Amino acid sequence: MIKLTGTSGTVVYINPDKIIAFNEDDGKTFIEYGNDRYIVTEPAAEVARKVLEYRLAVERYKAAYAEEVVRYENRSFITDEVNYAKRELKELAGLEDQA
């Protein structure tokens, strides 16, 4: 999930994998999300950056976790790479203070 700001200042959490399209008009970004449409205050370029960072962090997490499973055959052992990827995902979702 990524954390965005709705037009009323409320926090909106959106799953980037469900975003169909988005565009910016009159200082607002309109996000097509399934059958819904969200309006957020972040510029479209910021939404695009967060979506890209989220997708890269997910891939980094999967790769680091898979490497640890193969290397140690023990899922209870988690390295700094896996923890770094988890922190990245939490930050993008706005959950870094709730860790």
C-alpha positions in Angstrom: 0.0 0.0 0.0 1.0 3.6 -0.5 -0.1 6.5 1.6 -1.6 9.5 -0.1 -3.6 12.5 1.0 -7.3 13.0 0.0 -8.6 16.4 -0.8 -10.1 16.9 2.7 -6.7 16.1 4.2 -7.5 12.6 5.2 -5.1 9.8 4.7 -5.9 7.4 1.8 -4.1 4.0 1.5 -4.1 2.6 -2.0 -2.8 -0.7 -3.4 -0.6 0.3 -6.3 -1.3 -3.0 -8.0 -4.9 -2.1 -8.4 -4.4 1.3 -10.0 -5.6 1.4 -13.6 -4.6 4.9 -14.5 -4.2 8.4 -13.1 -4.0 11.9 -14.4 -3.5 15.4 -13.0 -5.9 18.3 -13.5 -6.3 21.6 -11.8 -3.8 20.7 -9.0 -5.5 17.4 -8.1 -4.6 13.9 -9.2 -7.4 11.6 -10.2 -6.7 7.9 -9.7 -8.8 5.2 -11.4 -8.9 2.2 -9.1 -11.1 -0.6 -10.2 -14.6 0.8 -10.4 -13.7 3.7 -8.0 -12.0 7.0 -8.5 -9.9 8.7 -5.9 -8.8 12.3 -5.8 -5.6 13.1 -4.0 -3.5 16.2 -3.5 -0.1 14.7 -4.5 1.0 15.6 -8.0 0.8 12.8 -10.5 4.6 12.6 -10.7 4.7 12.0 -6.9 2.0 9.2 -7.3 4.1 7.7 -10.1 7.2 7.8 -7.9 5.5 6.1 -5.0 4.0 3.4 -7.2 7.4 2.7 -8.8 9.2 2.7 -5.4 6.5 0.3 -4.0 6.9 -2.1 -6.9 10.7 -2.0 -6.7 10.6 -2.6 -2.9 8.3 -5.6 -3.3 10.6 -7.1 -5.9 13.6 -6.4 -3.6 11.9 -8.0 -0.7 10.9 -11.2 -2.7 14.5 -11.5 -4.0 16.1 -11.1 -0.6 13.7 -13.4 1.1 14.1 -16.1 -1.6 17.9 -15.9 -1.3 17.8 -16.4 2.4 15.5 -19.4 2.2 17.8 -21.0 -0.4 20.9 -20.1 1.5 19.9 -21.0 5.0 16.9 -23.3 4.5 15.6 -21.7 7.7 12.9 -19.1 7.4 13.4 -17.8 10.9 16.8 -16.3 9.9 16.2 -12.9 8.3 19.1 -10.7 7.1 19.5 -7.0 6.9 18.5 -7.0 3.2 15.1 -8.5 4.0 14.6 -6.2 6.9 15.6 -3.2 4.8 13.0 -4.2 2.1 10.4 -4.6 4.8 11.2 -1.1 6.2 10.9 0.4 2.7 7.4 -1.1 2.2 6.3 0.2 5.6 7.6 3.7 4.9 5.7 3.8 1.6 2.5 2.7 3.3 3.0 5.3 6.1 3.5 2.6 8.7 7.0 3.4 9.7 5.9 4.7 13.2 3.9 1.6 13.9 6.7 -0.9 13.5 
